[in-house]
Amino acid sequence: MVSAAAGGHPPGPVPWRVALRHPRRPPPPRAGARGEDPPPPASLLGATREEAAWENRDLYTRRLAAFARHRPDWFEHWLADRPYDPDALLVKAELALGRAWESPAYAELLREAAPLISAAAEGHPRDPVPWRLALDHARGTHASRTVFDALWQQAIDRASHHYGCHTSAVQYLSAAWYGSHRECFDFAEQAAEGALPGSLIHALPARAALAYLTGPGSTVPRRRLDAAADRAIALSAGYEPGDPYPAEVRNLLTYVLIRLGRWQDALDQLHLIGPYATSFPWDRVSDDPLGQFLELRDGVRLEVAAATPLRTPAKQAARGH
C-alpha cells in the first residue's frame, strides 16, 4: 500500500489520504496444522460457495491467488492437505491463469492450464467463477465465437447477473480482441438494462467506453460514451462515499470522465473514491498506476479550479447591498 497527501474541492484544500489498493491483495492467511480446519481465508471462500455468494467468491479467489503467489508454501500446504477441495482447485486455476497472462507465450501456457479450469468447474458445478476463468482462457487462446458463445451460456446458466463473467465477455467482444466497439457496447448496454438495482453490471457500458478509449477501432458517438458514464454515475451514487465495494468501478468511471473532459463529474468521483484508489484501470495506461492516478487527479482539480468564477471585490460589494 502506498499513500500520498492530496487536496479536495476548491477553493480550499481538504486533505485526504489515497491508498492504491490492488483488488487482488488479501489479508495474510494463517495456515493451520495438517488435519485441522482450513486457514480462515480458505474457510471464507468455502462460505461463499455454501451461500452462493458468487461475487464475493470471485473477489476472494483473485485475492487468495495473489497471496499464494507470494506465499507458495501456504497454498501448497492447503492443496496437499485437501487436493480435491473445490475452493483450492479454483484458486489453483486462477493462479495458473494469472501467471500465464504475464508471459509472452501466454496462449500456450493458457492451453496447458485448461485441465485446471475443468477441475475447478467439476469441483462445484453450480459455481460460475470457473466459467469466468474459461471465458478469459477463450480470449487468450484465440477460441472461436462458437466456443465463446457456448462458454457464455454455461456462465449465465449458473448466475445470469455475475459481474465477473460479464466483464470477461466485454473483453472478448472488444475491438482489441475479437469483436468491435459496436458489438461491445451493444452487449454491455443490453446487460445493464437487465441488471438488478445496485449491480455493478450497470457500469458495464463504462467498461466498453474504457475499451474504446484505450483501444483501436472505429469512432463511437459521443452521446453513447456520455450515456455510459451517466449510468455508472447513477450506480456510484447509490453507494456511500469511501465504500470499497464499488471502488474499482469508481476508478474506472473517473478515468472515462477525464477522457471525456467532464472535470466536475470526475472530481465528484474522486471524492467518492476516498482512500480506495485501485490499480485498475490506471495500470492499463501506465507502469506507475499510483503516479498516474495522482497526476490525473491533480489535473482534474486544476481544470475545475480554472472553470470556477473568481469573486472580485466589486461583485462581493454588490452582494452586500
C-alpha positions as CSV (number, residue, x, y, z in Angstrom):
1,M,0.0,0.0,0.0
2,V,1.3,3.4,-0.9
3,S,0.0,6.7,0.5
4,A,0.1,10.3,-0.5
5,A,-1.4,13.6,0.7
6,A,-3.8,15.5,-1.5
7,G,-6.3,18.3,-1.7
8,G,-10.0,18.4,-2.1
9,H,-12.7,20.6,-3.6
10,P,-11.6,24.2,-4.5
11,P,-11.1,26.8,-3.3
12,G,-9.7,25.5,0.0
13,P,-7.7,22.2,0.2
14,V,-9.3,19.4,2.2
15,P,-6.5,16.8,2.9
16,W,-7.5,13.2,2.2
17,R,-5.4,10.1,2.1
18,V,-5.1,8.0,-1.0
19,A,-4.0,4.4,-0.8
20,L,-3.5,2.4,-4.0
21,R,-5.4,-0.8,-3.4
22,H,-4.8,-3.8,-5.5
23,P,-8.1,-5.7,-5.8
24,R,-6.3,-9.0,-5.6
25,R,-4.3,-8.4,-2.3
26,P,-5.9,-10.2,0.7
27,P,-5.2,-10.1,4.4
28,P,-2.5,-12.6,5.2
29,P,-3.9,-16.2,5.7
30,R,-2.8,-18.2,8.6
31,A,-2.0,-21.9,7.9
32,G,-3.1,-24.4,10.5
33,A,-1.6,-27.8,11.2
34,R,-2.3,-30.7,8.9
35,G,-5.7,-32.1,9.6
36,E,-7.0,-29.0,11.3
37,D,-9.7,-26.8,9.9
38,P,-8.7,-24.8,6.7
39,P,-7.0,-21.5,7.3
40,P,-9.5,-18.6,7.9
41,P,-9.4,-17.1,4.4
42,A,-10.0,-20.6,2.9
43,S,-12.9,-21.0,5.2
44,L,-14.2,-17.7,4.0
45,L,-14.0,-18.9,0.4
46,G,-15.9,-22.0,1.3
47,A,-18.6,-20.0,2.9
48,T,-19.2,-18.1,-0.4
49,R,-19.7,-21.5,-2.1
50,E,-22.2,-22.7,0.5
51,E,-24.1,-19.3,0.4
52,A,-23.9,-19.0,-3.4
53,A,-22.3,-15.6,-2.9
54,W,-20.7,-15.6,-6.3
55,E,-19.5,-12.0,-6.5
56,N,-17.6,-12.4,-3.2
57,R,-16.3,-15.8,-4.3
58,D,-14.8,-14.3,-7.4
59,L,-13.2,-11.5,-5.4
60,Y,-11.8,-13.7,-2.7
61,T,-10.5,-16.2,-5.3
62,R,-8.5,-13.4,-7.0
63,R,-7.1,-12.2,-3.7
64,L,-6.1,-15.6,-2.4
65,A,-4.4,-16.4,-5.8
66,A,-2.4,-13.2,-5.4
67,F,-1.4,-14.1,-1.9
68,A,-0.5,-17.6,-3.0
69,R,2.0,-16.1,-5.4
70,H,3.9,-14.5,-2.6
71,R,3.3,-17.3,-0.1
72,P,3.5,-20.6,-2.2
73,D,4.2,-22.6,1.0
74,W,0.8,-21.6,2.4
75,F,-1.0,-22.6,-0.7
76,E,1.0,-25.8,-1.3
77,H,0.1,-26.9,2.3
78,W,-3.6,-26.2,1.7
79,L,-3.6,-28.1,-1.7
80,A,-1.6,-31.0,-0.3
81,D,-3.9,-31.3,2.7
82,R,-7.1,-31.1,0.6
83,P,-6.3,-31.9,-3.0
84,Y,-9.9,-32.2,-4.1
85,D,-11.2,-29.1,-2.2
86,P,-13.2,-27.2,-4.8
87,D,-12.0,-23.9,-3.3
88,A,-8.3,-24.9,-3.5
89,L,-8.9,-26.1,-7.1
90,L,-10.5,-22.8,-8.0
91,V,-7.6,-20.8,-6.5
92,K,-5.1,-23.1,-8.3
93,A,-6.8,-22.4,-11.7
94,E,-6.8,-18.7,-11.0
95,L,-3.2,-18.7,-10.1
96,A,-2.2,-20.6,-13.2
97,L,-4.1,-18.2,-15.5
98,G,-2.6,-15.2,-13.8
99,R,0.9,-16.5,-14.4
100,A,0.1,-17.4,-18.0
101,W,-1.1,-14.0,-18.9
102,E,2.2,-12.4,-17.7
103,S,4.2,-14.4,-20.2
104,P,4.8,-13.5,-23.9
105,A,3.8,-17.1,-24.6
106,Y,0.5,-16.7,-22.8
107,A,-1.6,-18.6,-25.3
108,E,0.5,-21.8,-25.0
109,L,0.6,-21.5,-21.2
110,L,-3.2,-20.9,-21.1
111,R,-3.8,-24.1,-23.1
112,E,-1.8,-26.0,-20.6
113,A,-4.0,-24.6,-17.8
114,A,-7.2,-25.9,-19.4
115,P,-7.4,-29.0,-17.2
116,L,-7.2,-26.9,-14.1
117,I,-10.2,-24.9,-15.2
118,S,-12.1,-28.1,-15.9
119,A,-11.2,-29.5,-12.5
120,A,-12.4,-26.3,-10.8
121,A,-15.7,-26.4,-12.7
122,E,-16.2,-30.0,-11.8
123,G,-15.4,-29.3,-8.2
124,H,-18.6,-27.3,-7.7
125,P,-20.8,-27.5,-10.8
126,R,-23.1,-24.6,-9.7
127,D,-20.1,-22.1,-9.4
128,P,-20.0,-19.5,-12.2
129,V,-16.4,-18.4,-11.3
130,P,-14.6,-21.2,-13.2
131,W,-16.6,-20.1,-16.2
132,R,-15.2,-16.6,-15.8
133,L,-11.8,-18.2,-16.0
134,A,-12.9,-20.2,-19.0
135,L,-14.0,-17.0,-20.8
136,D,-10.7,-15.4,-20.1
137,H,-9.0,-18.6,-21.3
138,A,-11.0,-18.5,-24.5
139,R,-9.9,-14.9,-25.2
140,G,-6.2,-15.8,-24.7
141,T,-6.2,-19.0,-26.7
142,H,-8.0,-17.4,-29.7
143,A,-11.1,-19.5,-29.3
144,S,-13.8,-19.1,-31.9
145,R,-17.0,-17.2,-31.4
146,T,-18.8,-20.6,-31.3
147,V,-16.7,-21.7,-28.4
148,F,-17.2,-18.3,-26.6
149,D,-20.9,-18.5,-27.0
150,A,-21.1,-22.0,-25.5
151,L,-18.9,-20.9,-22.5
152,W,-21.1,-17.8,-22.1
153,Q,-24.2,-19.9,-21.9
154,Q,-22.6,-22.1,-19.3
155,A,-21.8,-19.0,-17.2
156,I,-25.2,-17.4,-17.3
157,D,-26.9,-20.7,-16.7
158,R,-25.2,-20.6,-13.3
159,A,-25.5,-16.9,-12.5
160,S,-27.2,-14.7,-15.0
161,H,-26.0,-11.5,-13.3
162,H,-22.4,-12.4,-12.4
163,Y,-20.3,-9.3,-12.9
164,G,-17.0,-11.1,-13.4
165,C,-18.3,-13.2,-16.2
166,H,-19.8,-10.1,-17.9
167,T,-16.5,-8.2,-17.7
168,S,-14.7,-11.2,-19.3
169,A,-17.3,-11.2,-22.1
170,V,-16.8,-7.5,-22.7
171,Q,-13.1,-8.0,-23.1
172,Y,-13.6,-10.8,-25.6
173,L,-16.1,-8.7,-27.6
174,S,-13.9,-5.6,-27.6
175,A,-12.3,-4.3,-30.8
176,A,-8.9,-5.1,-29.3
177,W,-9.7,-8.8,-29.3
178,Y,-12.4,-10.5,-31.4
179,G,-15.3,-8.1,-31.6
180,S,-15.9,-4.4,-32.4
181,H,-16.8,-1.3,-30.4
182,R,-20.4,-1.6,-31.6
183,E,-20.7,-5.2,-30.5
184,C,-19.0,-4.5,-27.2
185,F,-21.4,-1.5,-26.5
186,D,-24.4,-3.4,-27.6
187,F,-23.6,-6.3,-25.3
188,A,-22.8,-4.0,-22.3
189,E,-25.9,-1.8,-22.7
190,Q,-28.2,-4.8,-23.0
191,A,-26.7,-6.4,-19.9
192,A,-27.0,-3.1,-18.0
193,E,-30.7,-2.7,-19.0
194,G,-31.5,-6.1,-17.4
195,A,-29.3,-5.7,-14.3
196,L,-30.6,-5.8,-10.8
197,P,-30.6,-2.5,-8.8
198,G,-27.2,-1.7,-7.4
199,S,-25.5,-4.3,-9.5
200,L,-22.0,-3.4,-10.8
201,I,-23.3,-4.6,-14.2
202,H,-24.7,-1.1,-14.6
203,A,-21.1,0.0,-15.1
204,L,-20.5,-2.4,-17.9
205,P,-21.1,0.2,-20.6
206,A,-18.4,2.3,-18.9
207,R,-16.1,-0.7,-19.4
208,A,-17.0,-0.7,-23.0
209,A,-16.1,3.0,-23.1
210,L,-12.8,2.2,-21.5
211,A,-12.1,-0.4,-24.2
212,Y,-12.9,2.2,-26.8
213,L,-10.8,5.0,-25.2
214,T,-7.7,2.7,-24.8
215,G,-8.0,0.6,-27.9
216,P,-8.2,0.5,-31.7
217,G,-11.2,0.7,-33.9
218,S,-13.9,3.0,-35.4
219,T,-15.4,6.0,-33.7
220,V,-18.1,5.7,-31.1
221,P,-20.7,8.6,-30.9
222,R,-20.1,10.9,-28.0
223,R,-23.7,10.5,-26.8
224,R,-23.1,6.8,-26.3
225,L,-20.0,7.5,-24.2
226,D,-21.8,10.1,-22.1
227,A,-24.7,7.7,-21.6
228,A,-22.3,5.0,-20.4
229,A,-20.7,7.5,-17.9
230,D,-24.1,8.7,-16.7
231,R,-25.3,5.2,-16.0
232,A,-22.2,4.5,-14.0
233,I,-22.5,7.8,-12.1
234,A,-26.1,6.8,-11.1
235,L,-24.7,3.4,-9.9
236,S,-21.9,5.1,-7.9
237,A,-24.5,7.5,-6.3
238,G,-26.2,4.5,-4.7
239,Y,-23.2,3.7,-2.5
240,E,-21.7,5.5,0.4
241,P,-18.5,7.7,-0.1
242,G,-15.5,5.6,0.6
243,D,-17.3,2.3,0.1
244,P,-14.7,-0.3,-1.0
245,Y,-17.2,-2.4,-2.9
246,P,-17.7,-0.1,-5.9
247,A,-14.2,1.3,-5.7
248,E,-12.9,-0.3,-8.9
249,V,-16.0,0.9,-10.8
250,R,-15.5,4.5,-9.4
251,N,-11.8,4.4,-10.5
252,L,-12.8,3.2,-14.0
253,L,-15.5,5.8,-14.2
254,T,-13.1,8.6,-13.2
255,Y,-10.8,7.7,-16.0
256,V,-13.6,7.7,-18.5
257,L,-14.8,11.1,-17.3
258,I,-11.4,12.5,-17.5
259,R,-11.0,11.3,-21.1
260,L,-14.4,12.9,-21.9
261,G,-13.4,16.2,-20.3
262,R,-16.1,16.1,-17.7
263,W,-14.0,17.6,-15.0
264,Q,-16.5,18.3,-12.3
265,D,-18.0,14.8,-12.6
266,A,-14.6,13.4,-12.4
267,L,-13.8,15.4,-9.2
268,D,-17.0,14.2,-7.6
269,Q,-16.0,10.6,-8.2
270,L,-12.5,11.2,-6.8
271,H,-14.1,12.3,-3.5
272,L,-16.4,9.3,-3.5
273,I,-13.4,7.0,-4.1
274,G,-11.9,8.2,-0.8
275,P,-8.9,6.1,0.1
276,Y,-9.8,3.3,-2.3
277,A,-7.7,4.1,-5.4
278,T,-7.4,0.8,-7.2
279,S,-4.7,-0.3,-9.5
280,F,-7.3,-0.8,-12.3
281,P,-7.6,1.0,-14.7
282,W,-4.5,3.1,-14.0
283,D,-2.2,0.1,-14.6
284,R,-3.7,-0.2,-18.1
285,V,-2.4,3.2,-19.1
286,S,0.8,3.5,-17.0
287,D,3.5,1.4,-15.4
288,D,3.1,3.6,-12.4
289,P,-0.6,3.3,-11.5
290,L,-0.4,5.4,-8.3
291,G,1.6,8.1,-10.0
292,Q,-0.8,8.1,-12.9
293,F,-3.8,8.4,-10.5
294,L,-2.3,11.2,-8.5
295,E,-1.2,13.1,-11.6
296,L,-4.6,12.9,-13.3
297,R,-6.3,13.7,-10.0
298,D,-4.3,16.9,-9.6
299,G,-5.0,17.8,-13.2
300,V,-8.8,17.4,-12.6
301,R,-8.6,19.7,-9.6
302,L,-6.8,22.3,-11.7
303,E,-9.3,22.0,-14.5
304,V,-12.2,22.5,-12.1
305,A,-10.5,25.4,-10.3
306,A,-9.8,27.1,-13.7
307,A,-13.5,26.9,-14.6
308,T,-14.6,28.3,-11.2
309,P,-15.5,32.0,-11.4
310,L,-13.5,34.2,-9.1
311,R,-15.2,36.5,-6.7
312,T,-13.9,40.0,-7.5
313,P,-14.1,42.8,-4.8
314,A,-16.8,44.6,-6.9
315,K,-19.0,41.5,-7.0
316,Q,-18.6,40.9,-3.3
317,A,-19.5,44.5,-2.6
318,A,-22.6,44.3,-4.8
319,R,-23.8,41.3,-2.9
320,G,-23.7,43.4,0.3
321,H,-26.3,45.9,-0.9
